[in-house]
């Protein structure tokens, strides 16, 4: 599941390679940094599916029947799956409380650098690159991330004095304010439209300042997903640029606190549906379907209450109640241990 989702993420990240000319290393960093952000959603699905598969297989091989006939209770049979679920919950909290916000923050920072960094300015070789509606640059050949060959620069910022610069080679560099291209062995041509005169300046070295066309803001507003949970809980409405988004920041913190518990809930759903009740030789297809329906209902309900709570912060306690109540009910069902029978039908 992680591999499939990573593939979709990787395909989307290809846009940065095609349009920004970033390296394969940066591409891998971009895609890998997103893995913790969706693996936290994959864990509950994976544990639920694994529990259904393993216990259904044990049942089809008649191993569960032997264990039950030997006196093993449903809760004792459920212990291995519950242990794995508990371990998954711990891993989930490690992800939601630290790894996920840090990785997403690193992803957003890298995106920010790619957008404004000198090394990733949109300068593709063999095409006319429109830096703005008044600046066009042509690069015949590009080696690595910084070395340029066969450069043509056309600037119509001053309508009455258009400038064209032609150079044999150049280097993309980083100035204090942003991107710069230092060109060598070329000439600068400027036309005075008033009298249609042409002036040519030959140079050994010339610097083109592109920082004005790739301005980097002094700061970046951080999204809820890249903030630590203590910061989200202590956040005041005055700290948010748009007060309407205050609920999104608050609900992000409570969602991180409850999301890992869903793994335990969904594991219990699978166990209750497969371990309780009578055994039928027809198989457990209906029970698997029932477990899947309950799983889907709980998942959709969880998403719904979280979405509603973002607009009504007063009902945040219901998020915890909705998450913890099924655990109590399902554990009681396992502990009560209904009578076990084998149905021949």
C-alpha positions as CSV (number, residue, x, y, z in Angstrom):
1,X,0.0,0.0,0.0
2,X,2.9,2.4,0.8
3,X,4.5,1.5,-2.5
4,X,1.4,2.2,-4.5
5,X,0.7,5.6,-2.8
6,X,4.4,6.5,-3.1
7,X,4.1,5.8,-6.9
8,X,1.3,8.4,-7.2
9,X,3.2,10.9,-5.1
10,X,6.3,10.3,-7.3
11,X,4.4,10.8,-10.5
12,X,3.1,14.2,-9.2
13,X,6.7,15.1,-8.2
14,X,7.9,14.5,-11.8
15,X,6.5,17.9,-12.5
16,X,9.3,19.5,-10.6
17,X,11.9,17.5,-12.7
18,X,10.3,18.5,-16.0
19,X,9.4,22.1,-15.2
20,X,12.1,23.0,-12.7
21,X,15.0,20.9,-13.8
22,X,15.8,19.6,-10.4
23,X,18.1,16.6,-9.8
24,X,17.0,13.0,-9.1
25,X,18.4,13.5,-5.6
26,X,16.1,16.4,-4.9
27,X,13.2,14.5,-6.5
28,X,13.8,11.5,-4.1
29,X,14.0,13.8,-1.1
30,X,10.7,15.4,-2.1
31,X,8.9,12.1,-2.4
32,X,10.4,10.4,0.6
33,X,9.6,13.3,2.9
34,X,5.9,12.8,2.1
35,X,5.9,9.1,3.1
36,X,5.3,9.7,6.9
37,X,2.4,11.9,6.0
38,X,0.4,9.2,4.4
39,X,1.8,6.1,6.1
40,X,0.0,7.2,9.3
41,X,-3.3,6.7,7.3
42,X,-2.1,3.4,5.8
43,X,-1.3,1.7,9.2
44,X,-4.9,1.3,10.3
45,X,-5.9,-0.1,6.9
46,X,-2.9,-2.4,6.8
47,X,-3.5,-3.8,10.3
48,X,-7.2,-4.3,9.7
49,X,-6.6,-6.1,6.4
50,X,-3.8,-8.3,8.0
51,X,-6.0,-9.2,10.9
52,X,-8.9,-10.2,8.6
53,X,-6.5,-12.3,6.4
54,X,-4.7,-14.1,9.1
55,X,-7.7,-15.1,11.2
56,X,-9.8,-16.0,8.2
57,X,-6.9,-18.2,7.1
58,X,-6.6,-19.8,10.5
59,X,-10.4,-20.4,10.4
60,X,-10.3,-22.0,6.9
61,X,-7.5,-24.3,8.0
62,X,-9.6,-25.3,11.1
63,X,-6.9,-24.2,13.5
64,X,-9.3,-21.8,15.3
65,X,-11.8,-24.6,15.8
66,X,-9.2,-26.8,17.4
67,X,-8.1,-23.9,19.7
68,X,-11.6,-23.1,20.7
69,X,-12.4,-26.7,21.3
70,X,-9.4,-26.9,23.5
71,X,-10.8,-24.2,25.7
72,X,-9.1,-21.0,24.3
73,X,-11.3,-18.0,24.7
74,X,-11.8,-15.3,22.1
75,X,-9.8,-12.8,24.1
76,X,-6.9,-15.2,24.3
77,X,-7.0,-15.9,20.6
78,X,-7.1,-12.1,20.0
79,X,-4.0,-11.4,22.0
80,X,-1.4,-11.7,19.2
81,X,-3.4,-9.2,17.0
82,X,-4.0,-6.9,19.9
83,X,-0.3,-6.9,20.7
84,X,0.5,-6.0,17.1
85,X,-2.2,-3.3,17.1
86,X,-0.8,-1.9,20.4
87,X,2.7,-1.7,18.8
88,X,1.2,0.0,15.7
89,X,-0.5,2.6,18.0
90,X,2.9,3.4,19.6
91,X,4.4,3.7,16.1
92,X,1.5,5.9,15.1
93,X,2.0,8.3,18.0
94,X,5.7,8.5,17.2
95,X,4.7,9.5,13.6
96,X,1.9,12.0,14.5
97,X,3.7,13.7,17.4
98,X,7.1,14.1,15.9
99,X,8.0,12.5,12.6
100,X,5.1,13.6,10.5
101,X,5.2,17.4,11.3
102,X,9.0,17.4,10.9
103,X,9.0,15.5,7.6
104,X,6.2,17.7,6.2
105,X,8.0,20.8,7.4
106,X,11.1,19.6,5.6
107,X,9.1,18.9,2.5
108,X,7.6,22.4,2.5
109,X,11.0,24.0,3.2
110,X,12.5,22.1,0.2
111,X,9.6,23.1,-2.0
112,X,10.1,26.7,-0.9
113,X,13.8,26.6,-1.7
114,X,13.1,25.0,-5.1
115,X,10.7,27.7,-6.0
116,X,13.1,30.6,-5.1
117,X,16.5,29.0,-5.1
118,X,19.1,30.0,-7.7
119,X,19.8,26.4,-8.7
120,X,16.3,25.7,-9.8
121,X,15.3,28.8,-11.8
122,X,13.3,27.8,-14.8
123,X,16.1,27.7,-17.5
124,X,15.5,24.7,-19.7
125,X,17.9,24.1,-22.6
126,X,16.9,24.3,-26.2
127,X,13.8,26.4,-25.6
128,X,12.9,30.1,-25.1
129,X,12.4,30.5,-21.3
130,X,10.0,33.3,-20.4
131,X,11.1,34.5,-17.0
132,X,8.4,37.2,-17.2
133,X,6.3,38.9,-19.8
134,X,9.3,41.1,-20.6
135,X,12.3,38.8,-20.1
136,X,13.2,35.8,-22.4
137,X,16.3,33.6,-22.1
138,X,17.5,31.0,-24.5
139,X,20.0,28.4,-23.4
140,X,21.6,26.2,-26.1
141,X,23.0,23.7,-23.7
142,X,23.0,23.2,-19.9
143,X,25.5,21.1,-18.0
144,X,24.8,20.2,-14.4
145,X,22.8,22.7,-12.4
146,X,24.8,25.8,-13.0
147,X,26.9,25.7,-16.2
148,X,25.2,27.3,-19.3
149,X,26.3,27.4,-23.0
150,X,25.0,29.5,-25.8
151,X,23.0,32.2,-24.0
152,X,20.6,34.7,-25.5
153,X,18.9,37.2,-23.1
154,X,16.2,39.6,-24.4
155,X,14.9,42.3,-22.1
156,X,12.0,44.7,-23.0
157,X,11.6,46.2,-19.5
158,X,12.3,49.6,-21.1
159,X,10.1,49.7,-24.1
160,X,12.0,52.4,-25.8
161,X,15.4,50.7,-25.1
162,X,15.1,46.9,-25.6
163,X,18.3,45.0,-24.7
164,X,19.7,41.8,-26.2
165,X,22.7,40.0,-24.7
166,X,24.5,37.2,-26.4
167,X,27.2,35.2,-24.7
168,X,29.2,32.0,-25.3
169,X,28.8,30.6,-21.8
170,X,27.6,31.5,-18.4
171,X,27.2,30.3,-14.8
172,X,24.1,30.3,-12.7
173,X,25.1,31.8,-9.3
174,X,23.4,32.9,-6.1
175,X,23.5,36.5,-5.0
176,X,22.5,38.0,-1.7
177,X,19.1,38.9,-3.2
178,X,18.5,35.9,-5.4
179,X,19.5,34.3,-8.7
180,X,22.1,35.7,-11.0
181,X,23.6,34.6,-14.3
182,X,27.2,35.5,-14.9
183,X,27.9,35.4,-18.7
184,X,31.3,35.4,-20.4
185,X,32.6,36.4,-23.9
186,X,29.6,38.1,-25.4
187,X,28.0,41.4,-26.4
188,X,25.2,43.6,-25.2
189,X,23.0,45.2,-27.9
190,X,20.7,48.1,-27.1
191,X,18.4,49.8,-29.5
192,X,17.3,53.5,-29.1
193,X,13.9,53.5,-30.7
194,X,13.8,57.3,-30.8
195,X,16.4,57.5,-33.5
196,X,16.7,53.7,-34.3
197,X,20.3,53.6,-33.3
198,X,22.1,50.5,-32.2
199,X,24.8,50.4,-29.6
200,X,26.9,47.3,-29.0
201,X,29.1,46.6,-25.9
202,X,31.5,43.7,-26.0
203,X,32.4,42.2,-22.7
204,X,34.5,39.4,-21.2
205,X,32.2,39.2,-18.2
206,X,28.7,40.5,-17.5
207,X,26.1,39.8,-14.7
208,X,22.4,39.4,-15.3
209,X,20.4,39.9,-12.1
210,X,17.3,37.7,-12.0
211,X,16.4,38.2,-8.4
212,X,13.7,40.7,-9.3
213,X,11.9,38.0,-11.2
214,X,12.3,35.3,-8.5
215,X,11.7,37.3,-5.4
216,X,11.9,35.3,-2.2
217,X,9.6,36.4,0.6
218,X,11.2,37.1,4.0
219,X,9.1,34.5,5.8
220,X,6.7,31.6,5.1
221,X,3.5,30.9,6.9
222,X,3.5,27.4,8.2
223,X,0.6,25.1,7.7
224,X,-1.1,23.1,10.5
225,X,0.5,19.8,9.4
226,X,4.0,21.2,9.9
227,X,3.6,22.5,13.4
228,X,4.3,20.5,16.5
229,X,1.3,19.5,18.7
230,X,2.2,21.7,21.7
231,X,2.3,24.7,19.4
232,X,-1.1,23.8,17.9
233,X,-2.7,23.4,21.4
234,X,-1.3,26.7,22.7
235,X,-2.1,28.7,19.5
236,X,-4.3,31.7,19.8
237,X,-6.6,33.1,17.2
238,X,-4.5,36.2,17.0
239,X,-1.6,34.1,15.7
240,X,-3.5,33.0,12.6
241,X,-3.7,35.3,9.6
242,X,-7.2,34.3,8.7
243,X,-9.4,33.7,11.9
244,X,-11.6,31.3,9.8
245,X,-8.7,28.9,9.7
246,X,-8.3,28.8,13.5
247,X,-10.4,25.7,13.8
248,X,-8.2,23.8,11.3
249,X,-5.2,24.4,13.5
250,X,-6.9,23.3,16.6
251,X,-8.5,20.2,15.1
252,X,-5.2,19.2,13.7
253,X,-3.8,18.7,17.2
254,X,-6.8,16.6,18.4
255,X,-6.8,14.6,15.2
256,X,-3.1,13.6,15.8
257,X,-4.0,12.6,19.4
258,X,-6.8,10.2,18.3
259,X,-5.7,9.0,14.9
260,X,-3.3,6.2,16.1
261,X,-6.0,4.8,18.3
262,X,-8.1,4.0,15.2
263,X,-5.6,1.1,14.5
264,X,-6.7,-0.5,17.8
265,X,-10.4,0.1,17.1
266,X,-10.2,-1.4,13.6
267,X,-8.3,-4.5,14.8
268,X,-11.0,-5.1,17.4
269,X,-13.7,-4.8,14.7
270,X,-12.0,-7.6,12.7
271,X,-11.5,-9.8,15.8
272,X,-15.0,-9.5,17.0
273,X,-16.5,-10.3,13.6
274,X,-14.3,-13.3,13.0
275,X,-13.9,-14.8,16.5
276,X,-17.4,-14.5,18.0
277,X,-20.4,-16.6,17.2
278,X,-20.9,-20.0,15.8
279,X,-18.6,-21.6,13.2
280,X,-20.0,-22.3,9.8
281,X,-18.5,-24.6,7.2
282,X,-19.7,-22.2,4.5
283,X,-16.9,-19.9,5.3
284,X,-16.7,-16.4,6.8
285,X,-17.5,-14.3,3.7
286,X,-20.4,-12.6,5.4
287,X,-18.4,-11.9,8.5
288,X,-15.6,-10.3,6.5
289,X,-18.2,-8.2,4.6
290,X,-19.7,-7.1,8.0
291,X,-16.3,-6.2,9.4
292,X,-15.5,-4.2,6.2
293,X,-18.9,-2.3,6.5
294,X,-18.3,-1.5,10.1
295,X,-14.7,-0.4,9.3
296,X,-15.8,1.8,6.5
297,X,-18.7,3.3,8.6
298,X,-16.3,4.1,11.5
299,X,-13.7,5.6,9.2
300,X,-16.2,7.8,7.4
301,X,-17.8,8.8,10.7
302,X,-14.4,9.8,12.1
303,X,-13.7,12.0,9.1
304,X,-17.1,13.6,9.3
305,X,-16.9,14.4,13.0
306,X,-13.4,15.9,12.5
307,X,-14.6,18.0,9.6
308,X,-17.6,19.2,11.6
309,X,-15.5,19.9,14.7
310,X,-13.2,22.3,12.7
311,X,-16.2,24.6,12.4
312,X,-17.6,23.9,15.9
313,X,-14.8,23.6,18.4
314,X,-17.2,22.9,21.2
315,X,-17.8,19.3,20.0
316,X,-14.1,18.4,20.1
317,X,-14.7,16.1,23.2
318,X,-17.0,14.0,20.9
319,X,-13.9,13.1,18.8
320,X,-12.4,11.3,21.8
321,X,-15.7,9.7,22.7
322,X,-16.3,8.5,19.2
323,X,-12.8,7.0,19.2
324,X,-12.7,5.4,22.6
325,X,-16.3,4.2,23.0
326,X,-16.0,1.4,20.3
327,X,-12.9,0.1,22.1
328,X,-14.9,-0.4,25.3
329,X,-17.8,-2.1,23.6
330,X,-15.7,-4.4,21.4
331,X,-13.4,-5.5,24.3
332,X,-16.5,-6.3,26.4
333,X,-17.8,-8.5,23.5
334,X,-14.5,-10.4,23.4
335,X,-14.3,-10.8,27.2
336,X,-17.9,-11.9,27.6
337,X,-17.1,-14.9,25.4
338,X,-20.4,-16.1,23.9
339,X,-21.0,-19.8,23.6
340,X,-19.1,-21.5,20.7
341,X,-20.9,-23.9,18.5
342,X,-20.3,-25.6,15.1
343,X,-23.2,-25.2,12.6
344,X,-23.3,-28.0,10.0
345,X,-25.2,-25.9,7.5
